Amino acid sequence: MLKPFVKMATASSHTYSPLLLLFLLACSCRASSGHAVDPACPPAKASALAVETSDCGGPRCQAPAPHVPVPVFPYDVDPMQFALNLEYTEAEFFLHAAFGVGLDQIAPNLTLGGPPPVGAMKANLDEVTWRIAAEFGLQEVGHVRAIQNTVGGIPRPKIDLSANNFARVMDQAFGYHLDPPFDPYIDSRNFLLACYVIPYLGINGYTGTNPIIDGYETKHVTKVHHPTSCPCTCTLKPASYTQVELRPLYLLQLLAGLLGVEAGQDAVFRALLFECKSETVPPYKGITVAEFTDRISTARNQLGKCGVKDEGLTVPPELGAEGRICTNVLSADRDSLSYARMPAELLRILYLTGDEHVPGGFFPEGANGKIAREFLRKPFAAEGNKTPAN
């Protein structure tokens, strides 16, 4: 099982990194000796991942060229780099909760010299929740890499993922101090409630970014299993990480891909919480899971200051789908479309200050990138356009 493996790896700080790297290199679910590393993985012969694709006279697998063939408009860069602030935050939170380590150990080249997160730690998770956190954390590594290789990167900002900061979030949502303070790392339910806090904002941000993106990008990372003599791009998509090749990718395609996975992650969290929406969250007598989500959503609406763009797991019928249901597994507007938030709204929420000019909360020194630094009236260093070494 993976969890005992990870627990064993954490027993010694001297042996953790090599063991973790071994674990990640074995994520194809098959060891070199041929026996399964993880019983949850399907047999190699049943996997849909090892499918070779080719443009050598075969069916079309890429989108046609856009009507306006500009790789990346200058104004496309800043909104996409701004998104890295949330991607860094999710990556560090999920990775630490699952593995006890973050980007500095798993993909140090992606941090671009930014400081390590504050207070992040391994969470006490059940098997299902651990697997979700592990998978989503590794997915966020891919998101950070994809953005950096498409529009350049910004250094990881200082991120406060401490239990104290999440306690402040919950205290602000309820309007009083919870006793004991909320701790996202203490068990699976608290972790899922903490996950309700952050990923949804990524959906809002990408939905808000979509209308203002115009260009496409011609360089993107894909993983190649072996060299090929084919004159066009022939790639294999295994779970193993080997060699890097570049292929065309439209910026809107990147944005859509990011939005799709972020929405899926949020849907998983909300569905798991919906299953226990009526249950009390111990040790807070009388406070249910549904009330937690409603309070968090209300607080985000208040901090964002742009109306209702956030809803809990249950709503009045008039706010439900087609005004006919109280169930609200997915938060959406009257036409069941995702809500959009602009960078200023997101910063007001993430700073917990209600003011994009006053940092705090998850980014005690402010978020990074040109957009965020301009709100803080601080210069944006040229290092913001760095691309990590592959």
C-alpha positions as CSV (number, residue, x, y, z in Angstrom):
1,M,0.0,0.0,0.0
2,L,1.1,3.5,-0.7
3,K,0.3,5.1,2.7
4,P,2.5,2.7,4.7
5,F,5.3,3.3,2.2
6,V,5.0,7.1,2.7
7,K,4.8,6.7,6.5
8,M,7.9,4.6,6.4
9,A,9.6,7.2,4.3
10,T,8.8,9.9,6.8
11,A,10.5,8.0,9.6
12,S,13.9,9.3,8.7
13,S,14.7,12.7,7.2
14,H,17.9,11.2,5.9
15,T,16.1,8.6,3.7
16,Y,13.0,10.4,2.8
17,S,14.0,12.1,-0.4
18,P,15.5,9.1,-2.2
19,L,12.5,7.0,-1.2
20,L,10.1,9.7,-2.4
21,L,11.9,10.0,-5.7
22,L,11.8,6.2,-6.1
23,F,8.0,6.3,-5.4
24,L,7.5,9.0,-8.0
25,L,9.5,7.3,-10.6
26,A,7.5,4.2,-10.0
27,C,4.2,6.0,-10.6
28,S,3.6,4.1,-13.8
29,C,2.3,1.5,-11.4
30,R,4.8,-1.1,-12.6
31,A,8.2,-1.8,-11.2
32,S,11.1,-2.8,-13.4
33,S,10.8,-6.3,-12.1
34,G,7.2,-6.5,-13.4
35,H,5.3,-6.8,-10.1
36,A,2.7,-4.2,-9.2
37,V,3.8,-1.4,-6.9
38,D,0.3,-0.3,-6.1
39,P,-2.6,-2.8,-6.0
40,A,-5.0,0.0,-6.9
41,C,-3.3,0.4,-10.3
42,P,-4.7,-1.6,-13.3
43,P,-2.6,-4.2,-15.1
44,A,-0.4,-2.8,-17.8
45,K,-2.3,-4.5,-20.5
46,A,-5.5,-2.9,-19.4
47,S,-4.2,0.6,-19.2
48,A,-5.5,3.2,-21.6
49,L,-2.5,5.4,-21.0
50,A,0.1,3.6,-23.2
51,V,-1.5,4.6,-26.5
52,E,0.8,5.7,-29.3
53,T,-0.5,8.6,-31.3
54,S,0.8,9.8,-34.6
55,D,0.2,12.5,-37.2
56,C,1.9,10.4,-39.9
57,G,-1.0,10.0,-42.3
58,G,-3.3,9.0,-39.5
59,P,-6.4,10.8,-38.1
60,R,-6.1,14.4,-37.1
61,C,-5.3,14.8,-33.4
62,Q,-4.6,18.5,-33.1
63,A,-6.8,21.5,-33.4
64,P,-6.6,23.5,-36.6
65,A,-4.6,26.8,-36.7
66,P,-6.5,29.8,-35.1
67,H,-7.9,32.5,-37.3
68,V,-5.5,35.0,-35.8
69,P,-2.1,33.2,-35.7
70,V,-0.4,35.1,-32.9
71,P,1.5,32.8,-30.5
72,V,0.9,34.9,-27.3
73,F,-0.4,38.4,-27.2
74,P,1.6,40.5,-24.6
75,Y,-1.5,41.1,-22.6
76,D,-2.2,37.3,-22.3
77,V,0.9,36.7,-20.2
78,D,0.0,38.6,-17.0
79,P,-3.4,36.9,-16.3
80,M,-1.9,33.5,-16.9
81,Q,1.1,34.2,-14.7
82,F,-1.2,35.5,-12.0
83,A,-2.9,32.1,-12.0
84,L,0.4,30.6,-10.8
85,N,-0.2,32.1,-7.3
86,L,-3.2,29.8,-6.9
87,E,-1.5,26.8,-8.6
88,Y,1.5,27.1,-6.2
89,T,-0.9,27.3,-3.3
90,E,-2.8,24.2,-4.3
91,A,0.3,22.2,-5.1
92,E,1.9,22.9,-1.8
93,F,-1.2,22.2,0.2
94,F,-2.1,18.9,-1.5
95,L,1.5,17.7,-1.7
96,H,2.3,18.4,2.0
97,A,-1.0,16.9,3.1
98,A,-0.3,13.7,1.2
99,F,3.5,13.3,1.3
100,G,4.7,15.7,4.0
101,V,6.8,17.5,1.4
102,G,6.2,20.0,-1.3
103,L,7.6,21.4,-4.5
104,D,11.1,21.9,-3.0
105,Q,11.5,18.2,-2.9
106,I,9.3,17.0,-5.7
107,A,9.9,19.6,-8.4
108,P,12.3,22.2,-7.1
109,N,13.0,23.8,-10.5
110,L,9.4,25.0,-10.6
111,T,9.6,27.3,-7.5
112,L,11.9,29.7,-9.4
113,G,13.6,30.6,-6.1
114,G,10.5,31.5,-4.2
115,P,10.4,30.9,-0.4
116,P,9.0,27.7,1.0
117,P,5.4,27.7,2.3
118,V,4.7,28.4,6.0
119,G,3.1,25.8,8.2
120,A,2.2,23.1,5.6
121,M,2.4,19.6,7.0
122,K,1.3,16.0,6.4
123,A,-2.4,15.5,7.2
124,N,-4.0,12.5,9.1
125,L,-6.0,11.2,6.1
126,D,-8.0,8.0,5.4
127,E,-7.0,6.0,2.4
128,V,-9.5,7.5,-0.1
129,T,-8.8,11.1,0.9
130,W,-5.0,10.4,0.9
131,R,-5.2,9.2,-2.7
132,I,-7.2,12.2,-3.8
133,A,-4.7,14.6,-2.1
134,A,-1.8,12.8,-3.6
135,E,-3.2,12.7,-7.1
136,F,-4.4,16.3,-7.1
137,G,-1.0,17.5,-5.7
138,L,0.9,15.8,-8.5
139,Q,-1.6,17.2,-11.0
140,E,-0.9,20.7,-9.7
141,V,2.8,20.1,-10.4
142,G,1.8,19.6,-14.0
143,H,-0.3,22.8,-14.0
144,V,2.6,24.9,-12.7
145,R,4.9,23.4,-15.3
146,A,2.4,23.9,-18.1
147,I,1.9,27.5,-17.4
148,Q,5.6,28.3,-16.9
149,N,6.5,26.6,-20.2
150,T,3.8,28.5,-22.0
151,V,4.0,32.1,-20.8
152,G,7.0,32.0,-18.5
153,G,6.9,31.8,-14.7
154,I,6.9,34.0,-11.6
155,P,8.7,33.0,-8.3
156,R,6.6,31.1,-5.8
157,P,5.2,33.7,-3.3
158,K,5.4,33.2,0.4
159,I,2.3,31.1,1.2
160,D,0.8,30.6,4.7
161,L,-0.7,27.2,4.9
162,S,-0.4,26.9,8.7
163,A,-3.3,25.6,10.8
164,N,-3.4,29.1,12.4
165,N,-4.2,30.7,9.0
166,F,-6.9,28.2,8.2
167,A,-8.3,28.9,11.7
168,R,-8.4,32.6,10.9
169,V,-10.3,31.7,7.7
170,M,-12.9,29.8,9.6
171,D,-13.2,32.3,12.4
172,Q,-13.8,35.0,9.9
173,A,-16.4,32.9,8.2
174,F,-18.3,32.3,11.5
175,G,-17.7,35.7,13.0
176,Y,-16.3,34.3,16.2
177,H,-13.4,32.2,17.4
178,L,-14.0,28.4,17.0
179,D,-13.0,26.5,20.1
180,P,-10.7,24.6,19.6
181,P,-9.2,26.4,16.6
182,F,-9.9,24.8,13.3
183,D,-7.1,22.5,12.1
184,P,-7.1,21.3,8.5
185,Y,-4.5,18.6,9.1
186,I,-6.1,16.8,12.0
187,D,-8.4,14.5,10.0
188,S,-10.0,13.8,6.6
189,R,-13.1,15.8,7.2
190,N,-11.3,19.0,8.2
191,F,-8.9,18.6,5.3
192,L,-11.9,18.4,2.9
193,L,-13.4,21.5,4.4
194,A,-10.0,23.3,4.0
195,C,-10.0,22.1,0.4
196,Y,-13.4,23.8,0.0
197,V,-11.6,27.1,0.7
198,I,-9.0,27.3,-2.1
199,P,-9.6,25.3,-5.4
200,Y,-12.9,26.8,-6.1
201,L,-11.2,30.2,-6.5
202,G,-9.1,28.7,-9.3
203,I,-12.3,27.9,-11.2
204,N,-13.5,31.5,-10.7
205,G,-10.1,32.8,-11.9
206,Y,-9.9,30.8,-15.0
207,T,-13.5,31.5,-15.9
208,G,-12.7,35.2,-15.5
209,T,-9.5,34.9,-17.6
210,N,-11.1,33.0,-20.5
211,P,-12.7,36.0,-22.2
212,I,-9.5,38.1,-22.2
213,I,-7.2,35.5,-23.7
214,D,-6.6,35.8,-27.5
215,G,-3.4,34.1,-28.5
216,Y,-2.0,30.6,-28.7
217,E,1.4,29.3,-27.7
218,T,3.6,27.1,-29.8
219,K,5.7,25.5,-27.0
220,H,4.3,23.1,-24.5
221,V,5.8,20.2,-22.6
222,T,4.7,16.6,-23.3
223,K,6.3,13.4,-22.1
224,V,7.9,11.1,-24.6
225,H,8.5,7.4,-23.9
226,H,11.1,6.7,-26.5
227,P,12.9,8.3,-29.5
228,T,11.2,7.9,-32.8
229,S,12.2,8.1,-36.4
230,C,8.8,9.4,-37.4
231,P,9.2,12.9,-39.1
232,C,6.1,14.3,-37.3
233,T,5.2,14.2,-33.6
234,C,4.8,10.6,-32.5
235,T,4.3,10.4,-28.7
236,L,3.5,7.8,-26.2
237,K,1.7,8.9,-23.1
238,P,2.7,6.6,-20.2
239,A,2.6,7.5,-16.6
240,S,6.4,7.3,-16.3
241,Y,8.4,10.5,-16.7
242,T,11.3,10.3,-19.2
243,Q,12.1,12.7,-21.9
244,V,10.8,16.1,-22.9
245,E,9.6,17.2,-26.4
246,L,7.8,20.3,-27.6
247,R,4.6,20.4,-29.6
248,P,2.1,23.1,-30.5
249,L,-0.5,24.1,-28.0
250,Y,-3.0,26.9,-28.1
251,L,-3.1,29.1,-25.1
252,L,-6.9,28.8,-25.0
253,Q,-6.4,25.1,-25.0
254,L,-4.1,25.3,-22.0
255,L,-6.6,27.5,-20.2
256,A,-9.5,25.1,-21.0
257,G,-7.4,22.2,-19.8
258,L,-6.5,23.9,-16.6
259,L,-10.1,24.9,-16.0
260,G,-11.4,21.4,-16.7
261,V,-9.2,19.7,-14.1
262,E,-9.7,22.5,-11.5
263,A,-13.4,22.1,-11.9
264,G,-13.1,18.4,-11.6
265,Q,-11.1,18.7,-8.4
266,D,-13.6,21.0,-6.8
267,A,-16.5,18.7,-7.8
268,V,-14.8,15.8,-6.0
269,F,-14.4,17.8,-2.8
270,R,-17.9,19.2,-2.9
271,A,-19.4,15.7,-3.7
272,L,-17.5,14.1,-0.8
273,L,-18.7,16.9,1.5
274,F,-22.3,16.7,0.2
275,E,-22.4,13.0,1.3
276,C,-22.0,14.1,4.9
277,K,-23.6,17.6,4.7
278,S,-26.0,17.0,7.6
279,E,-23.3,15.6,9.9
280,T,-21.9,17.6,12.7
281,V,-18.2,18.5,12.5
282,P,-16.6,17.5,15.8
283,P,-15.9,19.0,18.2
284,Y,-18.1,21.9,17.1
285,K,-21.5,20.9,18.5
286,G,-24.4,21.8,16.3
287,I,-22.3,22.9,13.3
288,T,-22.8,20.8,10.3
289,V,-20.7,20.3,7.2
290,A,-23.3,22.2,5.2
291,E,-23.1,25.2,7.5
292,F,-19.3,25.3,7.2
293,T,-19.6,25.5,3.4
294,D,-22.3,28.1,3.6
295,R,-20.3,30.2,6.0
296,I,-17.2,30.0,3.9
297,S,-19.0,30.9,0.7
298,T,-20.7,33.8,2.3
299,A,-17.4,35.1,3.6
300,R,-15.8,34.9,0.2
301,N,-18.7,36.8,-1.3
302,Q,-18.3,39.5,1.3
303,L,-14.6,39.7,0.9
304,G,-14.9,39.7,-2.9
305,K,-17.3,42.6,-2.8
306,C,-18.8,41.8,-6.2
307,G,-22.1,40.1,-5.4
308,V,-23.0,36.4,-5.1
309,K,-20.4,34.3,-6.9
310,D,-20.1,31.5,-4.3
311,E,-22.7,29.2,-2.8
312,G,-22.6,26.4,-0.2
313,L,-23.8,22.8,-0.6
314,T,-27.5,23.7,-0.2
315,V,-29.3,26.9,-1.3
316,P,-32.8,28.2,-1.3
317,P,-34.8,26.8,-4.2
318,E,-34.7,30.1,-6.1
319,L,-30.9,29.9,-6.3
320,G,-30.8,26.2,-7.3
321,A,-30.7,24.9,-10.8
322,E,-33.6,26.3,-12.8
323,G,-35.0,27.6,-9.4
324,R,-36.3,24.1,-8.6
325,I,-33.9,22.4,-6.3
326,C,-32.1,23.1,-3.0
327,T,-29.2,20.7,-3.8
328,N,-26.1,22.6,-4.8
329,V,-23.3,20.0,-5.4
330,L,-21.8,22.4,-7.9
331,S,-21.8,26.2,-7.5
332,A,-23.2,27.9,-10.6
333,D,-25.2,31.0,-11.7
334,R,-28.8,31.1,-12.8
335,D,-27.9,29.5,-16.2
336,S,-25.7,26.8,-14.4
337,L,-22.5,28.5,-15.7
338,S,-19.4,28.9,-13.5
339,Y,-19.0,32.2,-11.7
340,A,-16.1,34.4,-12.8
341,R,-13.9,36.5,-10.6
342,M,-11.2,39.0,-11.6
343,P,-7.7,39.1,-10.0
344,A,-8.7,42.0,-7.7
345,E,-11.6,40.0,-6.3
346,L,-9.5,36.9,-5.8
347,L,-6.8,38.9,-4.0
348,R,-9.4,40.4,-1.6
349,I,-10.4,36.9,-0.7
350,L,-7.0,35.3,-0.5
351,Y,-5.6,38.1,1.5
352,L,-8.6,37.9,3.9
353,T,-8.5,41.7,4.0
354,G,-11.2,42.6,1.5
355,D,-8.6,44.9,-0.1
356,E,-6.3,43.9,-3.0
357,H,-3.9,46.5,-1.9
358,V,-3.4,45.0,1.6
359,P,-1.7,41.6,1.7
360,G,-2.3,39.0,4.4
361,G,-4.0,35.6,4.7
362,F,-2.6,33.0,2.4
363,F,-0.1,35.6,1.0
364,P,1.3,37.5,3.9
365,E,3.8,39.4,1.7
366,G,1.4,39.6,-1.3
367,A,1.0,37.5,-4.4
368,N,3.5,37.6,-7.2
369,G,3.3,38.7,-10.9
370,K,2.8,42.0,-12.5
371,I,-1.0,42.2,-11.7
372,A,-0.6,41.5,-8.0
373,R,2.5,43.7,-7.5
374,E,0.8,46.7,-9.2
375,F,-2.0,46.5,-6.7
376,L,0.6,46.6,-4.0
377,R,2.4,49.4,-5.8
378,K,5.6,47.4,-5.7
379,P,7.9,46.9,-8.7
380,F,7.6,43.7,-10.7
381,A,11.1,42.3,-11.2
382,A,12.2,41.0,-14.6
383,E,12.6,37.6,-13.0
384,G,8.9,37.2,-13.5
385,N,9.4,36.0,-17.0
386,K,11.7,33.1,-16.1
387,T,11.1,29.7,-17.6
388,P,12.2,26.7,-15.5
389,A,14.8,24.3,-16.7
390,N,13.1,21.2,-18.0
